[in-house]
Structures are given as structure tokens and as C-alpha cells.
Amino acid sequence: MIEKVSEITTKEIANYLRIDDYEQKELATYLNIAKSYISNYTGIPIESNVEGVETLDTFSDFIIVVYILCQDMWDNRCMYVDSSNINKVVQTILDMHSRNNLWLMQEIITRRYLYIA
């Protein structure tokens, strides 16, 4: 059983997508993009050499986010980021862990959650 984001391989992604014959390089690209997307969204680094620093591996719920993002890229064969079309499961999990205040402020302002009189 996968317990960390770093343990996810292209074989696991292929199994999740239920594809037998797959292009390993393409799935590796999707996997890297998914990790980068999560890291950029949350502000949590993919990995760190500094002890005690939280990374994507610290949070097991990011595993499903990686799978969902890879599924979306496989189904659409492209990756576009549109805050109005982000998968709600992905958004909820990422928002729970977000440390990227600039991204959050943009989302708050964009969604008009911030009312300034």
C-alpha cells in the first residue's frame, strides 16, 4: 500500500487508470506535473533535505490528489488550470494544507469571499 507521494510510480498510475499498454514517459510527466501542481498550490515542497520540514510525503491525503490529477490529465491529454473547474476533492484537500498565502488571497478575492467596505 502506498503511504507517501514519493512512493507513487508510473505503474501505480497505470493501474489506477486501468490501462495495460501505456507510455511510461507520458505517465512520468503527468506524475511530475501533479506533484508540482500540489506543491505550487499549497506552498509545501515536494522534498527537502532539511530535517523537520514538511513535504508532500508528510500528508498521505495528497496521494489521492496525485491520482486524480493524473486521471484528469490522462482523460483530457492536457493540463490546464482554471480555478472555476478544479476538482472539488482536489481543491478541498489542497486548501486544507495550503501555506501559499498569495494563492489563497487570489482565490479569496476572485471568489469575492473578502468583502471590503
MIROBA-112737 format. One record per residue (C-alpha): residue in three letters; x, y, z. Coordinates in steps of 0.25 Angstrom, whole numbers. Example, Ala and Ser with C-alpha at 12.3 -4.5 7.8 and 13.67 -1.06 7.14 Angstrom:
<pts>
{res->Ala, xx->49, yy->-18, zz->31}
{res->Ser, xx->55, yy->-4, zz->29}
</pts>
This chain:
<pts>
{res->Met, xx->0, yy->0, zz->0}
{res->Ile, xx->5, yy->14, zz->-4}
{res->Glu, xx->7, yy->23, zz->8}
{res->Lys, xx->15, yy->34, zz->2}
{res->Val, xx->14, yy->43, zz->-10}
{res->Ser, xx->29, yy->39, zz->-13}
{res->Glu, xx->25, yy->24, zz->-14}
{res->Ile, xx->15, yy->26, zz->-26}
{res->Thr, xx->21, yy->20, zz->-38}
{res->Thr, xx->16, yy->20, zz->-53}
{res->Lys, xx->12, yy->6, zz->-51}
{res->Glu, xx->2, yy->10, zz->-40}
{res->Ile, xx->-3, yy->22, zz->-48}
{res->Ala, xx->-5, yy->12, zz->-60}
{res->Asn, xx->-13, yy->2, zz->-50}
{res->Tyr, xx->-21, yy->14, zz->-45}
{res->Leu, xx->-24, yy->18, zz->-59}
{res->Arg, xx->-27, yy->3, zz->-63}
{res->Ile, xx->-18, yy->4, zz->-75}
{res->Asp, xx->-10, yy->-8, zz->-79}
{res->Asp, xx->-2, yy->-2, zz->-91}
{res->Tyr, xx->4, yy->11, zz->-87}
{res->Glu, xx->15, yy->21, zz->-90}
{res->Gln, xx->23, yy->21, zz->-77}
{res->Lys, xx->30, yy->34, zz->-81}
{res->Glu, xx->16, yy->41, zz->-82}
{res->Leu, xx->11, yy->36, zz->-69}
{res->Ala, xx->24, yy->40, zz->-62}
{res->Thr, xx->22, yy->54, zz->-68}
{res->Tyr, xx->7, yy->54, zz->-62}
{res->Leu, xx->13, yy->49, zz->-49}
{res->Asn, xx->23, yy->60, zz->-48}
{res->Ile, xx->13, yy->71, zz->-52}
{res->Ala, xx->3, yy->66, zz->-42}
{res->Lys, xx->14, yy->67, zz->-31}
{res->Ser, xx->18, yy->81, zz->-36}
{res->Tyr, xx->4, yy->86, zz->-36}
{res->Ile, xx->1, yy->81, zz->-22}
{res->Ser, xx->14, yy->88, zz->-17}
{res->Asn, xx->11, yy->101, zz->-24}
{res->Tyr, xx->-3, yy->101, zz->-19}
{res->Thr, xx->0, yy->98, zz->-5}
{res->Gly, xx->14, yy->104, zz->-3}
{res->Ile, xx->19, yy->91, zz->2}
{res->Pro, xx->32, yy->86, zz->-4}
{res->Ile, xx->32, yy->73, zz->-12}
{res->Glu, xx->44, yy->69, zz->-4}
{res->Ser, xx->54, yy->75, zz->6}
{res->Asn, xx->68, yy->71, zz->11}
{res->Val, xx->65, yy->79, zz->24}
{res->Glu, xx->60, yy->71, zz->36}
{res->Gly, xx->46, yy->74, zz->41}
{res->Val, xx->42, yy->82, zz->29}
{res->Glu, xx->28, yy->77, zz->24}
{res->Thr, xx->28, yy->71, zz->10}
{res->Leu, xx->17, yy->65, zz->1}
{res->Asp, xx->21, yy->52, zz->7}
{res->Thr, xx->16, yy->57, zz->21}
{res->Phe, xx->2, yy->57, zz->17}
{res->Ser, xx->-4, yy->44, zz->12}
{res->Asp, xx->-17, yy->50, zz->7}
{res->Phe, xx->-8, yy->56, zz->-5}
{res->Ile, xx->-7, yy->42, zz->-11}
{res->Ile, xx->-21, yy->42, zz->-16}
{res->Val, xx->-19, yy->57, zz->-21}
{res->Val, xx->-8, yy->52, zz->-29}
{res->Tyr, xx->-16, yy->40, zz->-35}
{res->Ile, xx->-28, yy->50, zz->-38}
{res->Leu, xx->-19, yy->60, zz->-45}
{res->Cys, xx->-12, yy->49, zz->-53}
{res->Gln, xx->-26, yy->43, zz->-57}
{res->Asp, xx->-30, yy->57, zz->-61}
{res->Met, xx->-18, yy->59, zz->-70}
{res->Trp, xx->-20, yy->45, zz->-76}
{res->Asp, xx->-34, yy->47, zz->-79}
{res->Asn, xx->-32, yy->61, zz->-85}
{res->Arg, xx->-18, yy->59, zz->-90}
{res->Cys, xx->-15, yy->73, zz->-86}
{res->Met, xx->-14, yy->81, zz->-73}
{res->Tyr, xx->-20, yy->94, zz->-71}
{res->Val, xx->-22, yy->101, zz->-58}
{res->Asp, xx->-36, yy->108, zz->-57}
{res->Ser, xx->-40, yy->111, zz->-43}
{res->Ser, xx->-54, yy->110, zz->-47}
{res->Asn, xx->-53, yy->96, zz->-52}
{res->Ile, xx->-43, yy->90, zz->-41}
{res->Asn, xx->-48, yy->76, zz->-36}
{res->Lys, xx->-55, yy->79, zz->-23}
{res->Val, xx->-48, yy->67, zz->-16}
{res->Val, xx->-34, yy->72, zz->-20}
{res->Gln, xx->-37, yy->87, zz->-16}
{res->Thr, xx->-43, yy->83, zz->-2}
{res->Ile, xx->-30, yy->74, zz->1}
{res->Leu, xx->-21, yy->85, zz->-4}
{res->Asp, xx->-28, yy->96, zz->3}
{res->Met, xx->-26, yy->89, zz->16}
{res->His, xx->-11, yy->89, zz->15}
{res->Ser, xx->-9, yy->102, zz->7}
{res->Arg, xx->2, yy->110, zz->12}
{res->Asn, xx->3, yy->118, zz->0}
{res->Asn, xx->-4, yy->131, zz->4}
{res->Leu, xx->-2, yy->138, zz->-9}
{res->Trp, xx->-10, yy->127, zz->-16}
{res->Leu, xx->-21, yy->127, zz->-5}
{res->Met, xx->-22, yy->142, zz->-5}
{res->Gln, xx->-24, yy->142, zz->-20}
{res->Glu, xx->-35, yy->131, zz->-19}
{res->Ile, xx->-42, yy->139, zz->-7}
{res->Ile, xx->-42, yy->152, zz->-16}
{res->Thr, xx->-46, yy->144, zz->-28}
{res->Arg, xx->-58, yy->137, zz->-21}
{res->Arg, xx->-61, yy->150, zz->-14}
{res->Tyr, xx->-61, yy->144, zz->0}
{res->Leu, xx->-53, yy->156, zz->4}
{res->Tyr, xx->-63, yy->168, zz->5}
{res->Ile, xx->-56, yy->181, zz->7}
{res->Ala, xx->-65, yy->193, zz->11}
</pts>
